[in-house]
Structures are given as structure tokens and as C-alpha cells.
Amino acid sequence: MLTKYELKMPRAVFSGEDALGKIPEILAENNVKRLAVFTDKGVEKAGLAELSLKWVRDSGVEYTVLDELPAEPTYEEAQKLVDQCKAYGADFILAVGGGSVMDTAKLASILMTDEYGVRELLDTPGRAKKCVKTLLIPTTAGTGSEATPNAIVAVPEKKLKIGIVNAEMISDYVILDAVMIRNLPRKIAAATGLDALAHAIECYTGNKANPFSDTFAMQAMEMIFANLERACDDPDAIDAKAQMLIASFYAGIAITASGTTAVHALSYPLGGRYHIAHGVSNAILLAPVMRFNECACRERLAKVYERCLDGDAVGTEAKSRAVIERIEQMVKHLDIPVSLSEFGVPREDLEELVAAGMEVTRLLSNNPRPVTADDARQIYQEVL
């Protein structure tokens, strides 16, 4: 656990009933003249972009919609939207979408006035400064991007996803409105919800864990264990969905204060090479990696059991293992595949996966138990 730590958060967060109604007030407060709205075709098709754009139109602000973004964008695809935002001359950015949409909007917010672009930030992420303020509105309860200083992009030449981390990307405003996830398909709600659980439990058990991250990670886990399955199973469980939206935000704050570990490190090649959805790849790896880590974070996992789960487990080891068993039950209940073979990942690619995963040293160094190439190989073999 760190002995020195800090907490950086969005300046203002609005939640609860009709939270979207704060949009005109935020735009007026910032004297916005030209608004860039980042979203994607799926969000538009679901009618979610319109829920926010209605308030934008009521405010009378001039705006443009930037929606040509795939689900798992490369840095080049993210750069295209950044360039469009620069060409439009936006003085404020609103993002309505999942992690990729919000990440791209955050990248635009620090690249509006610079000659370099997203590619240069892969190597020197700290060089950019905030140019334009942002308002982020998540349409899934999982990525936590609305709270973090991170932007994840695929790097095709490395067949890997890379996280760009810069505190300047932390959003200025966030709106958490459960209406945005009311009709989220079960498959997406499940994957993103388990992604949020991965964020929380990795931050809580990682080497960079500290009192700030512990507070938000533990609260997030308590809410996720209690609400995720009902939020996915019951279309009318708006209370559980609202709890998941807040839990995802809390887990994102935990990332900002601490950081993820080997689950995310080993999942990055799966997204970069096979375009497996980020939440799904994390869900597949979560229990196997936690089993590997268990001996190094047993007492912490036992505390998770005592705070978040009901049961009759006695003793630190039994409580610790019960948490991992509960994760496995949730993955099964939510119909997440547990084998990469279902995504066409061949066993012959094992060594390439190991080599790519071991490159993610930023996250592996935070893992509570050192991960060798042999360890990574065994974990991948378990899910192949």
C-alpha cells in the first residue's frame, strides 16, 4: 500500500432523477458558443444521444455531432474525431456514450491546440494540457471513464491496447442519469458491470492501494455484488441500475487513486488482437487472475467478503476464496463466456499473447503478486 497518495476527481457530478436537465445550466455557466458532441451510431440508434441533445437544443447553443467511432477504436480512428473537433473549433465537449466515446472526447480535450496527436501521447502522455472543458454522460455502468484520467486505444502495429494516462483528461462535469442505462441490453450490462467489478477489486488489491482508493473501491464492490445481477435480469429494476451507475463511477475514482492490475494487463492483447469487448475480456480473466493473486492479497479479499457478501465462511482463507467463487458464480449467471475459443482465439497464438501481455508493465507492476511469462502463460491456458 502506498504511503503517499492523492485523489483527483471531476469538478462537479450530478446524479439522481432528471439529472440530464443540468445540461443547459452547465453550458450557460461556461458561456459555450460551439459545442462538440461525441457519441457513436449505436448510442444514436438507441435514442440515448437524443435524450441529451434535446437539452442542448433547448439551451440554444450551436453544436455538431461527431459519431464516426467504432466500438474499439484504434488511435488513428480516435485521431479522426479529434481532428474534426479541432476543425469545428469547439469551445466545449459533451460526450454521450460508453468508454470509447468518452475516452476519445477526453483525448480531444487535451489536443485541441497542439501540433501533435494521439500517436505521440502513446509514448509521452503527460505532455498535453487541458484545452477545452468536458461534460461526460455514460450510457453504460462499467467503464468508469467518466471519472478517470485514462484513455484506451488500440495500437494495430502492436496488436495491443494501450492506456494513455494524463490527469488533465479528468472530466470537468459528469452526469449520472439512470435513464441512460434503463434499456441497456443484458449482454452489455453484464460485461460492463463485471468490468466495473474488476476495476474495484483490482484497485483494492493492487500495490498502489491507499485509503482513498480503498474507500471508493470497497463501496463500489458492495454495490456491485448487491445489484449487478438484478440490474441485468430485471428490465424494470431502475433502482439497481442507478446503483450500478454510481458504483461504476466510484470504481473509476478508485482507478484514478490507485490503478488496475494483471486482469487488465492480460486483457489488452485480447482486445487489440481479436477485438473482444473490453468488459468481456476482463470478465473472462477476472477469476483466474484473482485465484493467482489470492495468496498475496488474502486478507484484503477476506475484508471484501466481510463487507460485501453473506455467508458462513470461517477463517481468512475461506473468506478470500469465497469472494473468487462468488465472482465465478456471477460470470456464469450473466452468461459471460469463460473460454477464449468461443471468440476464435487459437491455442497456437498463446506465445504471442504472453509476449504482448508482458509488455503492459504499467499494470503488471501494480499486481500484488509478481507475474512472470510462465505465470501469464498458465493464466491464458486456463481460459483458452
Secondary structure, DSSP 8 states (H G I E B T S, - for coil): --SS------SEEEESTTGGGGHHHHHHHTT-SEEEEE--HHHHHTTHHHHHHHHHHHHT-EEEEE----SS-BHHHHHHHHHHHHHHT-SEEEEEESHHHHHHHHHHHTTTT-SS-HHHHTT-GGG----S-EEEEESSSS--TTT-SEEEEEEGGGTEEEEEE-GGGS-SEEEE-GGGTTT--HHHHHHHHHHHHHHHHHHHHSTT--HHHHHHHHHHHHHHHHHHHHHHH-TT-HHHHHHHHHHHHHHHHHHHHS---HHHHHHHHHHHHH---HHHHHHHHHHHHHHHHGGGSHHHHHHHHHHH--S---SHHHHHHHHHHHHHHHHHHTT----GGGGT--GGGHHHHHHHHTT-HHHHTTSSS---HHHHHHHHHHH-
